[in-house]
C-alpha cells in the first residue's frame, strides 16, 4: 500500500491546554526517536481558540499499524482524548 497521510483536527477543553500539550510533546518525541518509517508527525496550534491538529504521514500501512498499536500511544491516547471537547476529525491525503 502507498504512503498514508492525514490531518486530525481537535478542540481542547478550556483549562486543559497545558496538560494536552505535555502529552502531545511526549508523543512527538517518542515517535521521532523510536518509530522508523514515520515520515511526519507533528502537532500544531490552529488559529481558532482551543483548536489543534496533528499531521501524520507513514511510509505504508504496516508502519501506521505499528504506530497505532504502540504501547506509548496506548498510554497517551486516552489522556489526550480526556483533554478534548468531543473527538477529532480526520482528513486523509493521497499523493499525486
C-alpha positions as CSV (number, residue, x, y, z in Angstrom):
1,X,0.0,0.0,0.0
2,X,1.1,3.6,-0.7
3,X,2.0,6.2,1.8
4,X,-0.7,7.1,4.4
5,X,-1.0,10.8,5.3
6,X,-3.7,12.6,7.3
7,X,-4.5,15.6,9.4
8,X,-6.6,15.2,12.6
9,X,-8.2,18.4,14.0
10,X,-9.5,18.6,17.5
11,X,-10.8,21.1,20.2
12,X,-9.2,21.1,23.6
13,X,-11.4,21.8,26.7
14,X,-10.7,25.2,28.2
15,X,-8.2,24.9,31.1
16,X,-6.7,21.6,29.8
17,X,-4.4,23.0,27.2
18,X,-1.1,22.8,29.2
19,X,-1.9,19.1,30.0
20,X,-2.8,18.4,26.4
21,X,0.4,20.0,25.1
22,X,2.5,18.0,27.5
23,X,1.1,14.7,26.3
24,X,1.5,15.8,22.6
25,X,5.1,16.7,23.1
26,X,5.8,13.4,24.8
27,X,4.2,11.5,21.9
28,X,6.0,13.5,19.3
29,X,9.4,12.9,21.0
30,X,8.7,9.2,21.2
31,X,7.6,8.8,17.6
32,X,10.7,10.7,16.3
33,X,13.1,8.7,18.4
34,X,11.6,5.2,18.1
35,X,9.2,4.8,15.2
36,X,11.0,4.0,12.0
37,X,9.2,4.7,8.8
38,X,7.2,7.7,10.1
39,X,7.6,10.4,7.5
40,X,5.9,13.2,9.5
41,X,4.4,13.5,13.0
42,X,3.7,16.9,14.5
43,X,1.1,18.7,16.5
44,X,0.1,22.3,15.6
45,X,-1.9,25.0,17.3
46,X,-4.6,26.3,14.9
47,X,-5.7,29.9,14.7
48,X,-9.1,29.3,16.3
49,X,-9.3,29.2,20.1
50,X,-8.6,25.9,21.7
51,X,-8.1,24.2,18.3
52,X,-5.2,21.9,17.5
53,X,-4.2,19.5,14.7
54,X,-1.7,16.7,14.2
55,X,-0.3,15.8,10.8
56,X,0.8,12.2,10.5
57,X,2.5,10.5,7.5
58,X,3.6,6.9,7.3
59,X,5.6,5.2,4.6
60,X,3.0,2.4,4.4
61,X,0.1,0.7,6.1
62,X,2.4,-1.5,8.2
63,X,4.1,1.5,9.7
64,X,0.8,3.1,10.6
65,X,-0.4,-0.1,12.2
66,X,2.8,-0.3,14.3
67,X,2.3,3.3,15.4
68,X,-1.4,2.8,16.2
69,X,-0.6,-0.4,18.3
70,X,2.4,1.0,20.1
71,X,2.4,0.9,23.9
72,X,3.2,4.6,24.2
73,X,0.2,5.6,22.1
74,X,-2.0,3.2,24.1
75,X,-0.8,5.0,27.3
76,X,-1.1,8.6,25.9
77,X,-4.1,8.4,23.6
78,X,-6.7,8.2,26.5
79,X,-5.0,11.1,28.3
80,X,-5.1,13.2,25.1
81,X,-8.7,12.2,24.5
82,X,-9.6,13.2,28.0
83,X,-8.5,16.8,27.2
84,X,-10.7,17.0,24.2
85,X,-14.1,18.6,23.8
86,X,-15.7,16.0,21.6
87,X,-13.5,13.9,19.3
88,X,-11.1,14.6,16.4
89,X,-11.9,15.0,12.7
90,X,-9.5,13.1,10.4
91,X,-8.9,14.0,6.8
92,X,-6.7,11.8,4.5
93,X,-4.4,13.0,1.7
94,X,-3.4,10.9,-1.2
95,X,-0.1,11.5,-3.1
96,X,-0.4,12.6,-6.7
